Amino acid sequence: MNITLQNIDAINATITAEIIPADYEENVNKAVKDFRKKAKMPGFRPGMVPEGLIRKQYGTSILAEEVNKLLQESLYKYINDNKVNMLGEPLPTEDNNEIDLQMGNTFTFKFELALAPEFKAELTKKDKVEYYDVTVSDEMVNNQIEMYRQRGGKYDKVDSYQDNDMVKGIITELDKEDALTAEDVVMLPKYFKNDDQKALFADAKVNDIIKFNPSVAYDGSESELSSLLKVDKEKVAEHKGDFNFQITEITRYVAGPLDEALFEQVYPGAGIKTAEEFSAKIREAIEAQFKKDSDYRFLIDVRNHLTKKIGKLEFPDEKLKKIMTANAKGDTEKVDANYEKSIEELTWHLIKEKLVEQTGVKVDDKDVVEMAKEVTRMQFAQYGMLNIPDEYLEGSVKEMMKKRETVDNLIDRCIEVKLGNAIKEIVTLKNKAVTPEEFNKLFEE
């Protein structure tokens, strides 16, 4: 097979493949024989259909399949061997529709190629990029400790009311002949929408009778009043007056103790004995998470820095839109609406390739597995599960590794993590201490 590449300009090219009979005849003959072994036709035993009949009925489709396989393999081998920096897939020209697929013919296929633009994306110490060091406050650590304590808390019966307690009792409507009354009514006065009504329950005790107005307390909310008074929403408006509430029970949620049982539950096997050690461990975990977030932000800033430094690249827009439209199953509106964003992502992808080449970053199977474990840990951590048993971790990773798309995403994440670390050694870092609030605003911008 003869394959030639012709550059039209810096970002457009055509590639031509000439396939002569000697290139495909052996493969086609073998495919015909293999098909004959499996072919079933009326009047013939399996495998005994005459070869001539097979060629007459299926020869063209077999020829097309074998030529296509040969063409695809040869094209991509040529592109890889000659390091043609192609974007997307080769686009067949209209000339290919005129090819007469018959045994013994020579076939000439032509394709249009979209080429990646040539540019330099090199980093040195002259390049200055900000790196954010997020300050972890004592308040953040204490809030995290309280969250863990709340998870291990319990409900206690108490004698007097404090803010956030739950009260249970009998509610009775006042100044009405057909007064409404309901037992085992539960309320959380803290969530009243009226401060004056909320204040009526301050320091209340079991068996106290509190006069209040539910309609005012809940700002006339039909759904909340319907639930409280145990009446239909349509009848809520009939009960806008005062009620007595006799408290029969006050329940308070008490946070769990800050003890070794909690330390072991949150960090099994860490051997934490004191509250100080627990606080230090939590601070370390928060700092580690912010470090990952800072690394992520650093790569965004590297991207912005290089994109600005390189300037707008020239792309073969017409060809790229054709490729994208084919991938989008002909949805040209979708392609047009997202084209600029797609070009931004493509530009960064090409820049990353240059940076990977400069830094020599490589990713192996072990890196991908470790990244899968890290992703799994983060997913479990969202539900407060910080220490996942190895068997669950390994099982989750195995499932992730079965999906090609997931593996590709993991590889990309591995590259970005390693690339970020390598770039930090090359450029000049402009370290900047920020609060979590200041750091989060960066992403809003």
Secondary structure, DSSP 8 states (H G I E B T S, - for coil): -EEEEEEEETTEEEEEEEE-HHHHHHHHHHHHHHHHHH---TTS-TT-S-HHHHHHHHHHHHHHHHHHHHHHHHHHHHHHHTT--EEEEEEE-GGGGG----TT--EEEEEEEEE---------TT-EEEEEEE---HHHHHHHHHHHHHHT-EEEEESB--TT-EEEEEEEE-S-TT--EEEEEEE-GGG-S-HHHHHTTTT-BTT-EEEE-HHHHTTT-HHHHHHHHT--GGGGGG--S-EEEEEEEEEEEE----SHHHHHHHSTTS---SHHHHHHHHHHHHHHHHHHHHHHHHHHHHHHHHHHHH------HHHHHHHHHHHTTT-HHHHHHHHHHHHHHHHHHHHHHHHHHHHT----HHHHHHHHHHHHHHHHHTTT--S--HHHHHHHHHHHTT-HHHHHHHHHHHHHHHHHHHHHHHSEEEEEEE-HHHHHHHHH-
